[in-house]
Amino acid sequence: MKKPLLVITLSVVSLAACVAAGTALYRWMTQGDKIRCVAHEFAFGCSTTLGHVLSWVGGLVVVVVLVLWARFRGH
């Protein structure tokens, strides 16, 4: 039961990451890399669509590396 649950979880997370990256990439290609800035009492900073895509890709790479490390560290 543990293995099918792991496969389902990884599949759903991978699909969600692909959808998020695809949506951000589509917006970047159609709208350009517009800079959006926020400044209020809870947040301050600027972001771009490319910045979001790179953040998601970096996060995905970290997760993949951690999963591979956890899987193969005992061998």
C-alpha positions in Angstrom: 0.0 0.0 0.0 2.9 2.4 0.7 4.4 2.1 -2.8 1.2 2.9 -4.7 0.5 5.9 -2.4 4.0 7.2 -3.0 3.6 6.8 -6.8 0.2 8.6 -6.7 1.6 11.4 -4.6 4.7 11.9 -6.8 2.5 11.9 -9.9 0.1 14.5 -8.5 2.9 16.7 -7.4 4.7 16.4 -10.7 1.5 17.2 -12.6 0.9 20.2 -10.5 4.4 21.5 -11.0 4.2 21.0 -14.7 0.8 22.8 -14.9 2.2 25.7 -12.8 5.4 25.9 -14.9 3.4 25.6 -18.2 1.0 28.4 -17.1 3.8 30.7 -16.1 5.7 30.0 -19.3 2.6 30.6 -21.4 2.0 33.9 -19.6 5.7 34.9 -20.1 5.5 34.1 -23.8 2.2 35.9 -24.5 2.5 38.9 -22.1 6.3 39.4 -22.0 8.4 39.7 -18.9 6.5 42.5 -17.2 7.7 43.7 -13.8 5.1 43.7 -11.1 5.8 45.4 -7.8 3.9 45.3 -4.5 4.3 47.6 -1.6 2.0 47.5 1.4 2.2 46.7 5.1 2.5 43.0 4.5 4.9 42.7 1.5 7.3 44.6 -0.5 9.1 43.7 -3.7 9.0 43.2 -7.5 8.6 40.0 -9.5 8.5 38.9 -13.1 7.0 35.9 -14.8 10.5 34.6 -15.6 11.4 34.9 -12.0 8.4 32.8 -11.0 9.3 30.2 -13.6 12.9 30.0 -12.4 11.8 29.8 -8.8 9.4 26.9 -9.6 12.1 25.1 -11.6 14.7 25.6 -8.9 12.2 24.2 -6.3 11.5 21.2 -8.5 15.2 20.5 -8.9 15.7 20.6 -5.1 12.8 18.2 -4.6 14.1 15.8 -7.2 17.6 15.9 -5.8 16.3 15.2 -2.3 14.1 12.3 -3.5 17.0 10.8 -5.4 19.4 11.3 -2.4 16.9 9.7 0.0 16.3 6.8 -2.4 20.0 6.0 -3.2 21.8 7.0 0.0 21.7 3.5 1.5 23.1 1.7 -1.5 
